[in-house]
């Protein structure tokens, strides 16, 4: 029951009942509601300022968890990348060196990824952290491609290992003529006096002085790819393709004991020492090429020499003198 209010009328000296109009009631009600609304908004704002709602607390917790797992995943990817780099370095500097295979170029190992539409599905979702998500995918894609390239490299090395017997049999590894007393090496690889022109030129092989008819031996397994006769230059010569990038040449021969296309084994007689072509004395001119490049043959005499003999061969080959035939 509403309380009835009175006021004292000084004119009538009586207490009169306060009359409240409908408008007053409306205004009072509106005022009370406005004050209540302002107070409620103030309380709500203050609460939100200092306290989290259950939804916000849950979202913040999820964000913290996502951030933690994102950083953990980044760390694991970096660790995996470091491990792969170690495998790549060992592959290039150990395994491929053993099998004399060329290192994989850095441009191939880098395994770039990209493409305008590669991550279209991610960009189409308008994610808040789109850059982070794309960066993570790029890192993962690059790592997967590098791992694929490394597995292909190991497949290649496995093939080399499976064929290692053939590989080692094919590499030139002995002297092309019998040289037990190490007295037949007359001129080594390098700058030497040309016997005809009498000027210093690069001598691309090694000369072995020997009597005519001395047997000449294949220094590794292979296939005869050339049997040639010339009145000048190298005279009678034989070339053997050993595979794996190796080719050997035998020049100034007297007679052949092989024909083109014939398969030969290391130590097999392929011909005989002579004095053909432009030559000043009976001898064998011997060359080794790897992937088309001329290399010093003296480094391929390891199989039939002990360490002391090999040191002596190196010394004799280093003496700068005159070659015995054209080169």
Long-range contacts (C-beta under 8 A, 24 or more apart in sequence): 70-132, 70-136, 73-136, 74-136, 74-139, 77-136, 77-139, 77-140, 77-143, 80-143, 81-139, 81-143, 81-146, 84-143, 84-146, 84-147, 84-150, 87-150, 88-146, 88-150, 91-150, 91-153, 91-154, 91-157, 95-157, 96-157, 99-157, 99-160, 99-161, 99-164, 99-167, 100-244, 100-245, 101-156, 101-157, 101-160, 104-149, 104-153, 108-149, 109-146, 109-149, 110-146, 111-142, 111-145, 111-146, 111-148, 111-149, 112-142, 113-138, 113-141, 113-142, 113-145, 166-221, 166-243, 167-244, 169-220, 169-221, 169-265, 169-266, 170-220, 170-221, 170-222, 170-242, 170-243, 170-244, 170-246, 171-220, 171-242, 171-244, 171-246, 171-300, 172-219, 172-220, 172-242, 172-246, 172-248, 172-288, 172-297, 172-300, 173-219, 173-220, 173-266, 173-300, 173-301, 173-302, 173-303, 173-304, 174-217, 174-219, 174-220, 174-266, 174-267, 174-301, 174-303, 174-304, 175-208, 175-219, 175-301, 175-304, 175-305, 176-208, 176-216, 176-217, 176-218, 176-219, 176-248, 176-250, 176-284, 176-286, 177-208, 177-210, 177-214, 177-215, 177-216, 177-217, 177-273, 177-284, 178-214, 178-215, 178-217, 179-208, 182-309, 182-312, 182-313, 182-316, 184-208, 184-209, 184-210, 185-313, 185-316, 185-317, 186-283, 186-321, 186-323, 186-324, 187-321, 187-322, 187-323, 187-324, 188-296, 188-298, 188-316, 188-317, 188-318, 188-319, 189-296, 189-297, 189-298, 189-317, 190-296, 190-318, 190-320, 191-320, 192-320, 192-321, 192-322, 192-323, 192-327, 193-320, 193-321, 193-322, 193-323, 194-322, 194-323, 194-326, 194-327, 195-278, 195-279, 195-280, 195-322, 195-323, 195-324, 195-325, 195-326, 196-278, 196-326, 201-327, 203-323, 203-327, 204-287, 204-294, 204-327, 205-249, 205-251, 205-285, 205-286, 205-287, 205-288, 205-294, 205-297, 205-327, 206-285, 206-286, 206-287, 206-297, 206-298, 206-317, 207-283, 207-284, 207-285, 207-286, 207-323, 207-324, 207-325, 208-273, 208-283, 208-284, 208-286, 209-281, 209-282, 209-283, 209-324, 210-273, 210-282, 210-283, 210-284, 211-273, 211-282, 212-254, 212-272, 212-273, 212-274, 212-275, 212-282, 213-254, 213-272, 213-273, 214-272, 214-273, 214-282, 214-284, 215-269, 215-272, 215-273, 216-250, 216-253, 216-269, 216-270, 216-271, 216-272, 216-273, 216-284, 217-266, 217-267, 217-268, 217-269, 217-270, 218-248, 218-264, 218-265, 218-266, 218-267, 218-268, 218-270, 219-248, 219-266, 219-286, 219-288, 219-300, 220-246, 220-248, 220-266, 221-263, 221-264, 221-265, 221-266, 222-246, 222-248, 222-263, 222-264, 223-261, 223-262, 223-263, 223-264, 224-258, 224-259, 224-260, 224-261, 224-262, 224-263, 224-264, 224-270, 225-260, 225-261, 226-260, 227-256, 227-258, 227-259, 227-260, 229-276, 230-276, 230-277, 231-277, 232-277, 232-278, 232-326, 233-277, 233-278, 233-326, 234-277, 234-285, 234-325, 234-326, 235-274, 235-275, 235-276, 235-277, 235-278, 235-279, 235-325, 236-271, 236-274, 236-276, 236-277, 237-277, 238-270, 238-271, 240-264, 240-270, 245-290, 245-291, 245-292, 246-288, 246-289, 246-290, 247-288, 247-289, 248-286, 248-287, 248-288, 248-289, 248-297, 249-285, 249-286, 249-287, 249-288, 249-289, 250-284, 250-285, 250-286, 251-277, 251-284, 251-285, 251-286, 251-287, 251-325, 252-276, 252-277, 252-279, 252-282, 252-283, 252-284, 252-285, 252-324, 252-325, 253-284, 254-282, 277-325, 277-326, 278-325, 278-326, 279-324, 279-325, 279-326, 280-324, 280-325, 281-324, 283-324, 283-325, 285-323, 285-324, 285-325, 285-327
